[in-house]
Structure formats: structure tokens, C-alpha cells
């Protein structure tokens, strides 16, 4: 089969830390990515809150999709999760503890590039358990007005995106890619988030995007023909590449690697959530498989194909124990 997904689960080999600013608060945020045991998934830990509450990176924890994907558990929240999650998925990390001392991840340069470099420094550690992979067997679609997204059966994880704006700078852009570590790092990870100048100004007036600068956001000029960033674009089609990055990050919330082709037209975080919820609601359209290496090929073994409600449950065991607060650093 053609899948590039490795059979075994992986975690990071060593703990790594970084700091940056929160996009909306403008405050310093410290993040540490640490190893986690098999079958625990990706979990955020609020080290700034008494009791260090855990917030699993799972679709059922999504509480808001305005401007970014926000996860929550009661009063505790983590926003702007998509860039970090995309880097973890593309790096092949299944289990990790994300210790953070704020309610939003650091925006860094507005892309997943810094997180990819951080994870490269952390290294990867293969674990004993096999991955439980969600394989799409029938097309699943979700539509919201003129915005549509669907996932089709595929032996790889592939994303195709299209955006269309009524301006000369962006206009219509399309991008399609099979998601693997090397291609993601070179062609997708460094694509930055973007916004129109007047939208950013409005957010500032409402006390949001206080950490947004030309260092972490592509600011589209009022004339819609240029950007304010002096260094220009990193790719001619950087806008759609970032949209694809967001899709990869949000799909991580399904809790297991995906074998399917996601096709999105004018998508956003709300549309991504709608697709994931539709997937969960239609268990007859997908199944869980494990992969096994045999004579140089990957073989699939179906571990759950029974279409019954409530079977959306990749193994998840909360991690508890002594948590280290990330070391603060000055900006």
C-alpha cells in the first residue's frame, strides 16, 4: 500500500521548550513539549492554573472556532492550537505532553515552522504500541453556505484546498499535497497566517490580536494589491498553503492519524469542526486499522469496522505526575 504512516506510535525523545507571545493577549507564553507514554495522545497542561488541569487535543474538546481553534475543559481553555498540532502530526508524534503557562499557544512567526524546528531538536522515540489509524471507506461531506469540505477514501493522508477572494492579491488559489514530514517542513510549515489591515485594526480596538505584528502576520494592504510586510511573501501562494496547514492541524483532533483525502473549498476552523463532527456521526463510513511492516510493505489490519454509535474512541489515558513549569525567557 502507499501509506507513508509508520506502524508504531511515537513520542518526542527529549523535552524541549520555547517562548513567544500570545497572538491575542500579547503576553509572553512559555511552552514545553515532553515525552508521554503509549496511548495517551496529545494533551495540553495548564501549568499556570492550580492543579495543572489537562486538556486533551480531541475534537470533543473544541469550544470555539472564532479566529482560531480553541479547546476547553470547564473554565480552562487553550486557543490557537492548530499550528502546533499541525507540526506534531506532520512530525509523526502521537503522544506528547504540552505544558503551557497561558490560555493560548505562542504565535511565534505565525506559522508552524518554529514548532517543526523545535520538534526536530526534540527527536523522536518509537514506542511499543501500534498506531490506531482512521481509514475513510466512504466519502463524508459537510457544507455551510458556499463553503464545503469533504473527505474521500485514500491510502494516504492528502489535503487539497481552494480559496477565492475578491481582490487582486489573493484572487483564487489552489494547493494539494500528500502530508509527510519532509514535504510539510519545506513547503507548508512556514506559511504564515494572514489578515486584512482593517480587520487587524478592528481586533486591536476590541482588545484582541494585541500580539499581532508584521513579524507574525501577513498584513494585506488596504488597496488589496500588496502586503505591508517588507520581506514579502514566502511563497506566491502562501495564503492557501496556510489554509492547508490549518486543516492538517485541526484534523489532528480526530485523535489518530487519518487515511483519507480532505478536499476543502473556502474552509475555516468552523468548517473543519463540522467535518470532524460529521465523521464521528457516520461510523459506517470509516474504520480503525493498525499497520504492520512485512517484507518492505505496509499491511493493514482492521481492528474496528462495526458501525455502532459511540465507537469513536481512540485509546486515551490521561497523564499525571510531576509537571515542570517551562523556564521563562525574555523577549
N, C-alpha and C positions, 0 to 999 in steps of 0.2 A: 504494500500500500504506500501512498505518497506522503503520509503524515510526517511532519517534522517534530511532532510532540514526542518527547522522551518517555519511556515507560515508567520510570521511578519518580517519586516525589523528590523535591529539592528544597533546601533552606539555604540561608547565607552561611558562609564558613565562619565569619567573624563579625562582631558588632562594629558598625560604622556610624558616624554622626555627622550632621551638618546643621547649619543655621541659616536663616534668611528672614524675610519679613512676611507677615500675612498680607495677602492682597487687599483685604477689606479693612483690617484694623491698622495696618502699617506698623504693627509691633513686632519685635524680634521673636522668632519661633525657633525652638530647638527640637531636632528630630534625631532619634537613634533607631536604626534598624538592627534587630538582633535575631539570632537563630531561634527557631521554635521547633518542637517535636513533630513527628509524623502526624498527619491527620488533624492538625489544629487550625489550618488555614491561615489567612492573613487577618491580624487583629490589631486595631488601634488601642493604645493605652493612654488615657489622660493622666499624665504624671503631675499636672497642676491641680488636680481635683482630689480631695480626700478619699482614700480607699482605692485610688488608681483604677477607676472603672474601665472595663473592657468594652470596646465597640467592634464587633465582627464586621469585616468588609463583605457584607452579604446584601442581596437585593431587598430582603425584607426589612433591612435597617435604614433604607432610604427614607428621609423625612422631608427633603426639599430638593428641587431641581432648578431653582431660580438662579441663573448666572453660573452655577456650578452644581456638582453632586454633593449633597450633604447627608451624612449618616448620623443616626442618633439612637440613644437608648435612654429614654426618660428625658431628663433635663440636660444630659451630656451629649454634645454634638462634635462632629468633625466635618468641616467643609472643605471644598476644593480638593477632593480626594483623587480625581481622575488622572492627573499627570503622574503621580506617584504609583498608582495602581497599574497604569499602562506600562511603566518601567518594570515593575515587578513581574507582570505577566510576560512581557517580551523577554525578560531575562530568565524566564523559566523558574521563578521562585513560587513555590506552593505554600510554604509555611514560613511566617515571619511575624515578629512582634514589633510594632511600630510605636515607639514611646515618644509622646509629643506633649509639650507643655503649653498648648493653646488649643482653641477650638477650630483652628484652620491650619492646614499644612503650609509650609513656606512656599511662596510662589516661585522662588529662585529667579530664573530668567524668563519665566512664562512658558517654559517647555518642559519636556521630560528629560532633556539632555543631561542636566546636572545629576538627576537621580540615576541615570544609566551609568555615569562615571562613578558615582558613589557605590553602586552595586558591583561594578567591575572591581573596585578596590576591596569589597567585602568577600568576593569569591563565592563559589557555590559548593555546597556539600550534598552529595547524593544520599538519600535516605532509604531505609529498607522497604517501606510500603510502596505499592504500585499506585499510580495515579488513577483516579476515577474520572473518566473523560465523558463529557456530554456530547453525544453524536446526534445531530439532527437527521431525522429519517423522512420528514415531510416538511414542505415549505410552511413557514409561520409568518404572518404579516400583522402589522399594526399601522393604522392611518389616523392622522389628526389633521383635518382640513386638507391643505395642499401638501402636507408633509407625510412622507411614507417611509417605512423601513420594514425589511423582511430578512429572514434567514433561510437559506436553502441548503439541502444536503451537500456535503463536500467531505473529502478525505483530508482536508487541511483547514486551518483557520484562515479565512480570507475576508478582507473588508474592501468594499467598493463604496465610494461616496461621491455625491454630487451636490454642489451649492450653486445658487443663482442669485445675484444681487443686481439691482437696477443702477449700477454705476460703472464707470469705465475701468476702474482699477481692478475690481474683482470679477465682475461680469459673471460668466459661467465657468466653473472649474470642476474637473472630474479627476479622481485618483483611485487606483485599485492596487492592492498588494496582498501577497501571502505574508502573514505575520510570522517572522522568525527573528531571532536575536540580532544577527548581523545587519539585516536589511533595515530593521526598525531603528537600530543605532545610527545608521548612516543616512537614512532617507526620511525618517518620520520623527524621531525623538526630539530633534532640535527645532521643529516647527512651533512657533510661539502663538499664544492667544492674541486675539485682536479685537479692536473695538473702534467705533467712530468717535472722534474727538468730543462732539457734543454729548454723546452718551456717557463718556467718562466724566465730563464736567458735571452732568446731572447726578451721577453717582456720588461725586465728591460733595455736592450740595446736600445730599441725603445721608452723609456720613459714611458712605461706602467707598470701596476702591481707594482707601487712603494710602495704601502701599503701592498703588499703581504708578509706574513711571515709564519713561521711554526705555528703561533698562529691562523691563519685564512685560511690556505690552506693545504690540504693533498699533500705533495710533494713526488711523486713517484721516487724512486731511479733510477739511470742510468741503473742498472742491471735488472730492471723490476721485481725484486723478493721481494722488501721490500719498506718501506717508510722511509723518514728522520725524521718524527715526533716521538719524543721519547715516547710519551704516546700511540702510536699505533692507531689502528682503533677503532671507537666506535661501529661498527657493522662489522661482517665478510663481509657483502655485502653493506658496506656504499656507495660504488660508485653508484650502481643502485638506492639505496634509495635517493641519492641526485638528480639523474636524474628525479625520480618521483616527488620530491619536486619542481624541476624546471617546470615540466609540470603543476602541480597544480597552481603555481604562474602565469605562462603565461596564462592559461585558464581563470584566473580571469579577463583578459582584454576583455572577451566577454560581461562584464558589468552586468551580472546576474548569479545566481547560475545555475549549469548545472546538468541535469538528463541525464546521458549517461556514457558509458564505453569507456574511452580513452585507446587505445592499441598502444604502440609505440615501434618501433624496431630501435635501433641506433639513437635515436632522439636528437635534439638540438633545440636551440631557433628559428632558421630559419624554421625548420620543424614544430614547434608549430605554428608559424605565418602562414605558408602555410595552415595548417589545419583550423585555425580560419577564414582565408580569404575564404577558400572553403566552410565552413559552411555558412558564410554570403551570398555567391554567390548561395547557393542552399536552398532557403527558403521553398521549398516543402518538405524538409527532417527534419523539426523541427517546433515546435510551442511554443508559450509562454503560460504558465499556472500559475494560482495562487493556493495556497494550503489553505485548511481550516480544522481546527480541529473539529471533530464531533464524539462523543461517543468513544473517545480514538483512533480514526483512522484519518489519513490524507486523505482528498478528494481533487482531482484535478479538477480545473475549467479552461477550455480552454478560454483564453482571446484574442488570435490571432492565427488563423490557416490558414489564407488566403495566399497562395503562390504568393506574389506580390513583385517585386523588391523594394528595399528601405525600407522594413518594419523592418529592423534590427535597432531598436531604443528604447532600454530600457529608461524609463523616466530619464532624466538627467537635473538638474537645477544647474547652477554654483553658488557657494557660494562666497559672497563678504562680506566685512565688515572689522573690525579691526583685524589684524593678529598680533599675538605675535611672536617675534623672539625667538627661543629656547635659553635657558640660556647656554652659553658656558661652557665647563668644560675642565680641563687639563687632558691629557692622562698620 
